[in-house]
Amino acid sequence: MADSPFIFEIDDSNYEQIVLLGSRQVPVLVDFWATWCQPCQVLMPVLAQLVDEYNGRFILAKINTEEQQAIAAQFGIRSIPTVKLFKNGQPVDEFMGALPEAQIRAFLDKHLPRASDGIVAQAEQRLAAGDYPGAVELLEQAHASDPANPRIVVAMAHAQAASGDTAGAQQLLDGLPEDQQNEPDIKHLRSQLFFGDVAVSGPSPSELANRLSSDPGDSEARFGLAANQVMSGDIDGAVDNYLAIMQKDRKFGDDAARAALLRLFDMLGDDPAVNRYRARMFTLLH
């Protein structure tokens, strides 16, 4: 274990160099352990085997919490083993306890770069340029070489949605494992598909606007217009319309406007405007 070029014992002298600066080059898996901890002894050889097997795709940094109490206290370590994954100088994920090898592999594979990611990146560039057939061709190549890469499925769903096959995109997302369904990019794409379906299946925005001019209480028209506003990037306008429906017609579509707002928040992710929109919804509800 000590001879591995991918395993480092961490103390104050090398913590910054290996963990903080090193994780800007390659992900660093930090194992907080102690000599008296039996689960730590069980986990240690599994991590050592994996870091060698992955051959440089991540580094294993071992921190003895008895000897390096200041570092352990910095991260509030209260239970061991605790394992944190660092990328770009920051912890991005963690697990506690001596997990089975398969679960640790799944944990790592969510964050580590794969050989097929380069092909997926090329496909995403073609997709952004509007070359849907070219994007799909590259994604099929990536899938043939690395069928377990979930990023390929998401990119393929994006390509199908962009080409108008929203049903096919939805089917691809439905086939992802349950533990991936709540990933931000999946929720984002599902929300896009929802608003796109509503917009495409209804009347044109101008027709919906004319209906609202004649009858401001036409919740169906307002709901459809809001979806079109989402797809065109007018998020403020869409939020205004969804909140108007919630204020005047909560029964429409079994509170469909509130559900649509929650989908919109998923789609916007960490956009700072989400806090403002949530506050407006909270004020209206209460």
HELIX and SHEET records of a PDB file:
HELIX    1   1 TYR A   15  TYR A   15  1                                   1    
HELIX    2   2 GLU A   16  LEU A   21  3                                   6    
HELIX    3   3 GLY A   22  ARG A   24  5                                   3    
HELIX    4   4 GLN A   38  GLU A   53  1                                  16    
HELIX    5   5 GLN A   69  GLN A   74  1                                   6    
HELIX    6   6 GLU A  101  ASP A  109  1                                   9    
HELIX    7   7 ASP A  117  ALA A  128  1                                  12    
HELIX    8   8 TYR A  132  SER A  145  1                                  14    
HELIX    9   9 PRO A  150  ALA A  162  1                                  13    
HELIX   10  10 THR A  166  ASP A  174  1                                   9    
HELIX   11  11 GLU A  178  GLN A  180  5                                   3    
HELIX   12  12 PRO A  184  SER A  201  1                                  18    
HELIX   13  13 PRO A  205  SER A  214  1                                  10    
HELIX   14  14 SER A  219  SER A  232  1                                  14    
HELIX   15  15 ILE A  235  LYS A  248  1                                  14    
HELIX   16  16 ALA A  256  LEU A  268  1                                  13    
HELIX   17  17 ALA A  273  LEU A  285  1                                  13    
SHEET    1   A 5 ILE A   7  GLU A   9  0                                        
SHEET    2   A 5 ILE A  59  ASN A  64  1                                        
SHEET    3   A 5 VAL A  28  TRP A  33  1                                        
SHEET    4   A 5 THR A  82  LYS A  87 -1                                        
SHEET    5   A 5 GLN A  90  MET A  96 -1                                        
END                                                                             
